[in-house]
């Protein structure tokens, strides 16, 4: 992707992100074509062009990075009316090891993450075999939505509101795609109606939260423009 600068508008960001998507799609097509060949990495790099960094082909390069792990959690609470119930003695505050990246503490991200984890449980334990392909599409779109939302929130300073807006719009688009696939599952699997409709209800709430987040980003952009 082109290197951004502080003068980029949300449309500059959107154009760059589309270019990034195109490059990623091209890379995975080439990976499927050449990955089994002895010189597959070199062939992929050659076809990707001079702007492609061969180092990104080394999938183990980031294995030793000091990346904080998300703490394991029980997401079953999202399926009940009493959200955020705590066990006796629990403060609800993250431990020092759990204090990682700012976006992980944002209520919008937490809500979407809980629903993504909940869908993982549904996919693994409840969906019948014939629903797995569409269920995997839901999971894919939820993952994309989470990733883009994390980029939108980032460290919480919103120093580049145009970028936050562009990533929030992409998060919202992926979330709507997840809802579309879920709606098809509801029509295709009547016996799972109650569970899937509950999941849909929670995802619609996430849509509303992301829309509110997007509006806050726009407000920050207006405020930054007024103070410039």
C-alpha positions in Angstrom: 0.0 0.0 0.0 1.1 3.6 -0.7 2.7 5.3 2.3 0.0 7.5 4.0 0.6 11.0 5.2 -1.3 13.3 7.5 -2.9 15.2 4.6 -4.8 12.1 3.3 -8.6 12.4 3.2 -10.8 9.4 3.9 -11.1 8.9 0.1 -7.3 8.7 -0.2 -7.4 6.0 2.5 -10.2 4.2 0.7 -8.3 4.2 -2.6 -5.1 2.9 -0.9 -7.0 0.2 0.9 -8.7 -0.9 -2.3 -5.2 -1.1 -3.9 -4.1 -3.2 -0.9 -7.1 -5.5 -1.4 -6.2 -6.0 -5.1 -2.6 -6.8 -4.3 -3.6 -9.2 -1.6 -6.1 -11.0 -3.9 -3.4 -11.2 -6.6 -0.9 -12.6 -4.1 -3.2 -15.4 -2.9 -4.0 -16.3 -6.5 -0.3 -16.6 -7.2 0.2 -18.5 -3.9 -2.4 -21.1 -5.0 -0.7 -21.4 -8.4 3.0 -21.6 -7.4 3.2 -22.5 -3.7 4.0 -26.2 -4.4 6.9 -25.5 -6.7 10.5 -25.5 -5.4 11.0 -21.9 -6.5 7.5 -20.8 -5.6 8.5 -17.8 -3.5 10.7 -16.3 -6.2 8.0 -16.9 -8.9 5.4 -15.2 -6.7 7.7 -12.2 -6.1 8.5 -11.9 -9.8 4.8 -11.8 -10.8 3.9 -9.4 -8.0 6.3 -6.8 -9.4 9.1 -4.6 -8.1 7.1 -3.0 -5.3 6.5 -6.3 -3.7 8.6 -7.1 -0.6 9.7 -10.8 -0.7 10.2 -10.7 3.1 6.4 -10.8 3.5 6.6 -14.4 2.1 8.4 -15.5 5.3 5.4 -16.5 7.3 7.6 -17.2 10.4 9.2 -13.8 10.4 6.8 -12.5 13.1 6.7 -15.6 15.2 9.1 -14.2 17.8 7.6 -10.7 18.0 6.5 -9.6 21.5 2.8 -9.8 20.8 0.4 -9.7 23.6 -2.2 -12.5 23.6 -5.8 -11.9 24.2 -6.9 -13.5 27.5 -9.2 -16.4 27.3 -12.7 -15.5 28.1 -16.1 -17.1 28.5 -18.3 -15.4 25.9 -21.4 -17.4 26.9 -22.7 -14.3 28.8 -23.6 -12.6 25.5 -26.5 -15.1 25.0 -28.3 -13.9 28.2 -30.0 -10.7 29.1 -27.6 -10.0 32.0 -24.5 -9.0 30.2 -21.2 -8.3 32.0 -22.2 -10.4 35.1 -19.1 -11.0 37.2 -18.2 -13.9 39.5 -17.8 -13.0 43.2 -14.4 -11.4 43.8 -13.9 -10.3 40.2 -13.4 -6.6 39.7 -13.8 -6.6 35.9 -10.5 -4.7 35.5 -7.9 -6.3 33.3 -4.7 -7.6 34.9 -1.4 -6.1 34.0 -0.7 -9.0 31.5 -4.1 -8.3 29.9 -3.5 -4.6 29.4 -2.3 -4.8 25.8 -3.6 -2.6 23.0 -6.0 0.3 23.5 -8.6 -0.9 21.0 -9.1 -4.0 23.0 -10.6 -1.9 25.8 -13.0 0.0 23.6 -16.6 -1.0 24.3 -17.4 -1.2 20.5 -14.5 -3.6 19.9 -15.3 -5.7 23.0 -18.9 -6.2 21.9 -18.0 -7.2 18.4 -15.2 -9.5 19.7 -17.6 -11.2 22.1 -20.0 -11.9 19.2 -17.2 -13.2 17.0 -16.1 -15.6 19.8 -19.7 -16.6 20.3 -20.1 -17.4 16.6 -16.9 -19.5 16.8 -18.6 -21.6 19.4 -21.8 -21.9 17.3 -19.7 -22.9 14.3 -17.7 -25.5 16.2 -20.4 -27.1 18.3 -23.8 -26.5 16.8 -23.9 -25.9 13.0 -24.6 -29.0 11.0 -22.2 -30.1 8.3 -24.3 -28.6 5.5 -24.2 -25.2 7.1 -20.5 -25.1 7.7 -19.6 -23.4 4.4 -21.9 -20.4 5.0 -21.0 -20.4 8.7 -17.4 -20.0 7.7 -18.3 -17.0 5.6 -19.9 -15.4 8.6 -16.8 -16.0 10.6 -14.6 -14.6 7.8 -16.6 -11.4 7.6 -16.6 -11.0 11.4 -12.8 -11.4 11.4 -12.5 -8.7 8.7 -14.8 -6.4 10.6 -12.8 -6.9 13.8 -9.5 -6.2 12.1 -10.7 -3.0 10.5 -12.3 -1.8 13.7 -9.1 -2.3 15.5 -7.3 -0.2 12.9 -10.0 2.4 13.2 -9.7 2.7 17.0 -5.9 2.1 17.1 -4.4 3.8 20.2 -7.5 5.9 20.8 -5.9 9.2 20.0 -7.6 9.5 16.5 -4.8 11.6 15.3 -5.7 10.6 11.7 -9.6 10.7 11.8 -9.7 10.2 8.0 -8.0 6.9 8.4 -10.3 6.0 11.3 -13.3 6.8 9.1 -12.1 4.7 6.2 -11.4 1.7 8.4 -14.7 2.1 10.3 -16.6 2.0 7.0 -14.8 -1.2 6.0 -15.6 -2.7 9.4 -19.3 -1.8 8.9 -19.3 -3.2 5.4 -17.9 -6.6 6.6 -20.4 -6.7 9.4 -23.3 -6.2 7.0 -21.9 -9.0 4.9 -21.8 -11.3 7.9 -25.5 -10.4 8.6 -26.4 -11.2 5.0 -24.9 -14.7 5.3 -26.5 -15.2 8.7 -29.9 -14.2 7.2 -29.5 -16.9 4.6 -28.6 -19.4 7.3 -31.8 -18.5 9.2 -33.9 -19.3 6.0 -32.0 -22.5 5.3 -32.0 -24.0 8.8 -35.4 -23.6 10.4 -34.6 -25.7 13.4 -31.8 -23.3 14.4 -34.1 -20.3 14.1 -34.1 -19.2 17.7 -30.3 -19.4 18.1 -29.5 -17.7 14.8 -32.0 -15.0 15.4 -30.4 -14.3 18.8 -27.1 -14.1 17.0 -28.6 -11.7 14.4 -30.0 -9.5 17.2 -26.5 -9.2 18.8 -24.9 -8.4 15.5 -27.4 -5.7 14.7 -26.6 -4.1 18.0 -22.9 -4.3 16.9 -23.8 -2.5 13.7 -25.4 0.3 15.7 -22.3 0.6 17.8 -20.0 0.7 14.8 -22.3 3.4 13.2 -22.0 5.4 16.4 -18.2 4.9 16.4 -18.1 6.1 12.7 -20.1 9.2 13.6 -17.7 10.0 16.5 -14.8 9.7 14.0 -16.5 12.1 11.7 -17.1 14.5 14.5 -13.4 14.3 15.4 -12.5 15.1 11.8 -14.7 18.1 11.8 -13.2 19.3 15.1 -9.7 18.8 13.8 -10.6 20.8 10.7 -12.1 23.6 12.7 -9.0 23.8 14.9 -6.6 23.7 11.9 
